[in-house]
Amino acid sequence: MNKSLITLLVSGLLAANAHAAGQDNTWYGGAKLGWSNFYGVDENNITTLLDEDNDEVGAGAFAGYQINQNLGIELGYDYLGNYKYSGTRSGAAFNDKVEAQMAQLTLKLGFPVAENLDLYGRLGGGYGWASSDKLDNDGRFNFVGALGAEYAFNLDWAARLEYQYSSPYGDREDTGLRMDNGLLAVAVVYRFGQVAPVVAAPAPTPAPEPVMVEKQFTLSSDVLFDFNKATLKPEGGQALDTLYGEIEAARPTDGVATVIGYTDRIGSDAYNQRLSEQRAQTVADYLVGKGLPAGKVNVEGRGKGSPVTGDSCTSKSKHELIVCLAPDRRVEVKVEGVSEVQQ
């Protein structure tokens, strides 16, 4: 495995997102209880062991400071119980028990392996006391190492399963023997000052862009009015009812309707202008009566301007000319506004 791959794997472990460890720069504390086992016993030259009881209940308490998600420092106290033995000392029957306890300071290095689960190791030193029931006592600095797993139930509470090795305890001259200890324990951890992560509120759904409405409706004046008249015919009302429904279907918001009247070219300019205005006003009044806001309805008369037929009607017969110019006699309704967007 080349150097770059090793670097990549280590960086991945350190950068992994897990939550078993407490948050950066926070304190924690806990207590543990488990099986304490004394082994590697080395007695002095005048003592012969015949029987021993090296299993005890061990307990401890600890406090720590979480520097970051991977590194912490931990101070603890362990009571490891008594190593009991019987045998001979200088040829005479002898039995004793040696009590062991320790204060320790270790660095804790954690590696996230799953959501809320870390594997960790602790390494450091301590000061161990060994107290013989019948001989002397001994205190000395010792080595401490541990491996374990830590699982977080929530932001504040976590549990550990850990095996800890520490050595040595006692002295062959003072306590009659020297020994090592292994402690397999379950621990409960409480983390102080944890802050729940802030979950960003989902961004609001942007409002749909407004849609501009520009519609034009054209009605024949011959349907709405009698020739040369500006009074609405019954069938003209029906046509305007249909027109109003089409305007409502467009659903303009804050829209403006412009009603424009046109005539044919028969008659004087002044007469046609006045007639076109009157017809436009009649249509506007009807639409306002149906529900359009009066302040949003404009009225224009354009007389004989903008003929649809152009120069196509040339008959000398007045009746034929009136029939031919029918498309020019019209009312246009232009609607401009913003369409109501359906959510």
Secondary structure, DSSP 8 states (H G I E B T S, - for coil): --HHHHHHHHHHHHH----SS--TTEEEEEEEEEEEEEEEEEE-TTEEEEEEE-EEEEEEEEEEEE-SSSEEEEEEEEEEEEEEEEEEETTEEEEEEEEEEEEEEEEEEEEEEETTEEEEEEEEEEEEEEEESSS-EEEEEEEEEEEEEEEESSSSEEEEEEEEEEEEE--TTTTSEEEEEEEEEEEEEEESS-----------------EEEEEEEEEEHHHHB-TT--SB-HHHHHHHHHHHHHHHHH-EEEEEEEEEEE--SSS-HHHHHHHHHHHHHHHHHHHHHHT--GGGEEEEE-TT-S-SSTT----S-HHHHHHHTGGGSEEEEEEEEEE----
